[in-house]
Amino acid sequence: MTDIEQLEASILDDIHAAADEAALESVRVATLGKQGSVSALLKTLGAMSPDERRTRGAAINALKDRVGLAIADRKAVLKDAALDARLARETVDITLPVRPGPLAEGRIHPVSQVIDEITAIFTDMGFSVAEGPDIETDHYNFTALNFPPDHPAREMHDTFFLKPKQDGSRLLLRTHTSPVQVRTMEREKPPIRIIAPGRTYRCDSDATHTPMFHQVEGLVIDETTHFGHLKWVLEEFLKAFFEVDEVKTRFRPSFFPFTEPSMEVDVGCKRSGSEIRIGEGDDWLEILGCGMVHPNVIRSAGLDPDRYQGFAFGMGIDRIAMLKYGMPDLRAFFDADVRWLRHYGFRPLDLPSLYGGLTS
Amino acid sequence: MKFTLSWLKDHLDTDASLDEVVEALTMVGLEVEEVSDPSAPLKPFVIAEIVTAVKHPNADKLKLLTVDAGKGPVQVVCGAPNARAGLKGVFALPGMVIPATGAVLEIGTIRGVESRGMMCSERELGLSDEHNGIIELPADAPVGMSFANWRGGADPVIDISITPNRPDCLGVRGVARDLAARGLGTLKPDPLQPVPGAFASPVPIALRFDGDDTPCPIFAGRVVRGLKNGPSPKWLQDRLKAIGLRPISALVDITNYLTFDRGRPLHVYDADKLTGTICARLGKTGESLLALDGKTYAVDETMCVIADDAAVLGLAGVMGGETTGSTEATTSVFIESAYFDPGRTARTGRRLGLNSDARFRFERGVDPGFVVAGLELATRLVLDLCGGEASEVVVAGQEPLPNKVIDFPFSEVKRLSGLDLAADTIVATLEKLGFKVTGSGDSRSVAVPSWRPDVHGKADLVEEVVRIVGLDQVPATALPRIASVSQKVLTPLQVRTRRAKRALAARGLVEAVTWSFVAKPIAVLFGGGGADLELANPISADMSDMRPSLIPGLVAAVKRNADRGFADLALFEVGQVFAGDRPQDQSTAATAVREGNAGLIGGGRHWEGSAKPVTAFDAKADALALLDALGVDISRVQIVRAAPNWFHPGRSGSIQLGPQTVLAHFGELHPAVVEALDTEGPIVAAEVILDRIPVAKAKAGRGKPALALSAFMPVSRDFAFVVDDGVEVAKIVKAVQGADKKLIGGVEVFDVYKGEHVSAGQKSVAIAVTLLPTDRTLTDEDIDKVSKAIVAAVQKATGASLRA
């Protein structure tokens, strides 16, 4: 074995023995560095004859190249190993829990969501959204709606009154959203198409009644709208709201002071246990009241009932929310039990629309 | 109102089945509440024969029976005197419910002998009051058969709810009329058959109202003498029992029967107990009446009463008196038939808290054209059931017939209902309901029958026609679209309300809907509680006043949840608050409440770092984020230390555009308020009044301003100022921003320090300033220059020194 071969074998041993990049660098310095063993061999060339230098020089340079390559190879291996070691070191327990974040924790109350759904449907049919105050006058809540003076609804038994004023008059909490009909007719010229969702109040508190609840009123006033239109609007609404292809409806004659003719509407449903499915089955479920606006109401709002006509309807928002989403108890709507709100509430980005679906 | 199918068929000639009747009732607007089969409870009972009957070994009055109910002999102990071998009767097995008591029959041991069933009396089955012995059936009754099936003839009971506008259907005949009009059969004729008077009425009557007879426009009556009162016949008792009334005596049962058959309440007085003239008049304070319900009612001037010369005999239209009523001993009666003003009758009944079948009808309006006819009908029934002879009829006043006639253009039917009906159909429908149609052509005169006080005008006639023809006949008609593509319809406030809810929910808050009313002391705490917002009839003291703020309702909700074991909550509500009782005093608030450690990242402990208790800054962040979401430029709002006094004075503030435009309050609740709300802190709240946000000016276009992007690197420099503790950081930030408005693009406060490294009463505020060059890269000199300007500006504004 030549001295070069001996040196090479020794260097390659050192390279393979280098456990990390620092050790490898030491080997490089000890071989290819200025004071290194390979460099020292090269320095010996100067004292040689040209012939000797030619053969000996080629051999040393070849050694230098091989050593360089071996170091580079080893370096690559050590780098990979170092990266592997780092990755292993950096490993975390990805099963640790993260916080869900505000978007996952926030909720929209079902009443708000259902009002948004109702609004999406009716605005598509050309309705706008009207509002009125919760504290109403006897005029708007009763008289202008054709309630006779002795109507039982005017009694303390049903209606919340505020304390009488000096002049004996007393305001009340609206018992229905119908006062918005009159306020709208006074404010706007026909054609009118509005819905009016809002809070309503009655002196009632038991298993199925709460002193405060939500209604949505609908009103159309123009010169042509008749009962056939009312039927269409409500049927279209019910289909869209309950997200079913067909609904059966049954319009039954009924009585409200502010409509004539008046009807109650039943929707076809299927009951199994406590569950009610709209759009299937042979049972009926009363869902809303409606009718053609009474001539006296049109007149009391300053319009001519021989020229203007239209329909009105009123529906319990909480009630249709319960029917659609299956809440069993109305009282829970106003209890703010966070377990209920998280269960029945909606996500902040559950935005009902007709193009994206009321529920998605 | 309840009636039976056979009762209906007294007035309606029809072959219709029960289902068809129910369907037709529903479709004409007489809502069917319930249909019940009175024989249903009797179905399990079977016909059985007593095979043997011997004396009970241990009791003289009891017998030991062997009963065959079709399934072999059964041993029964029986006390009935008529129990004997060979008798066929009705047998109850253990486990069955005895109708009269509702109790479940069990296997018993009577005087040491087991009894495995019961032979029933009529009373036990609810058939009658007969309890002297067990039921005896004919010898051919088949053993083992259901007693109900064998008995047959069960008359279904129909319960309908009558809307307040239809007093005519508070009698079976009125219901029959509607069904006949619907085509379910023919209304049977009902010719008036007056009973001739055999003698002059010995009881004089009078109306005494000082000229205004509206409380009682007609009062009619007559005497029947020589009669014999007693139990009414079975058919009448069965009718009354079927609808839940207790038969009392023939005279009483007749008045009850006519109340339900014709909607015609009557009253029968014992003529021998009357003194002088019977009159209708207003009551007098101090008078009272012992009514038929056994209670005494005080009378006043607002009430109409019936009285004789001695005393008040009855509350007109509501209830008669106990002392002048008929009894078993009565032999001479005065029958009263009158019309009482609906409104006054209703008020009297409400005032006294007194309900009756008579009041129910009078306050809705009985047929004013059936006062005398009803009297005749009653007379005939009295004569038929009790005998005697009738006097002549005496009448004071006149039947108040409205005689309404409506000009009715038939085109109204199409105009309002959309239904195209032939004139003949309209006429026929109205006439079947008792309307008289005269004239010809497109518009006719329609006379309204006296029993329809609800029909006033054209729209009512349209309803009558459409109701009977069928609402289901009206085709659904599409409402024409107003615009090809739906347009924006929500008002700015409506848009804000919706957006506020989504924005707050997106910040992790859960939406609650709480009552619009709060307890008065709570309302007072939050700036409300005025007399103008106090309910006269709250449902409870906790719900007495309209809420001035959403905070108390939300805090109460947080507390309820905490009491259930769910603390650290973030709740919000967007809803109405009330500053007064006028419409303009109602505004919409969006309010966020955070309690415990329910900050934006979520509450509770966590391995990455547990949540910290909420502070005023959590509320401030909610308020600003909400305003930002609602389009308010929050770089321009003012934060001022002036919040309402339900907030902690040192840890709260308001957000305003100017002193006149306060948009929101935020902060930690005042410790005293937290205590008054019976809860514990920390609780922070942000309340934004949505109405107060100015509506943005309409812009000509929807384009946004051009975006100018600089090509040069931004540069950041940090400064630490030492200032007196009382100096507000906003003042430093404002001074920095003013030092070079063109170059300074951002100011961040990244540290506020108080402690051993600064003097007492001072704090160090560390600020990072971002410089945004627009025309060239900044040189060291440029930066040095602006730094000096910043330091000088802050020193001038606050007296700060650069921290060493």
Interface residues (C-beta under 8 A of the other chain):
Chain A: L96 P97 V98 R99 P100 G101 P102 L103 E105 G106 R107 I108 H109 V111 S112 D116 T119 T123 D124 M125 G126 F127 S128 V129 E131 G132 P133 D134 I135 P148 P149 D150 P152 E155 M156 F160 F161 L162 K163 P164 K165 R170 L171 L173 P191 R193 R199 Y201 C203 S205 P211 M212 V220 T225 H226 F227 G228 H229 K231 W232 V233 E235 R250 F251 R252 P253 S254 F255 E260 P261 S262 M263 E264 M292 H294 P295 P305 Q309 F333 F334 D335 A336 D337 V338 R339 L341 R342 G345 R347 P348 L349 L351
Chain B: T26 M27 V28 G29 E31 T163 P164 N165 R166 P342 G343 A346 R347 R350 E363 K414 R415 L416 S417 G418 L419 D454 G457 K458 A459 D460 V462 E463 V466 R467 L471 D472 V474 P475 A476 T477 A478 L479 R481 I482 A483 S486 V489 L490 T491 Q494 R498 K501 R502 L504 A505 A506 R507 G508 L509 V510 E511 A512 V513 T514 W515 S516 F517 A531 D532 L533 E534 L535 A536 N537 P538 I539 M543 M546 L554 A557 R560 N561 R564 F566 L569 A570 L571 V574 G575 Q576 F578 D581 R582 P583 Q586 L600 I601 G602 H606 W607 E608
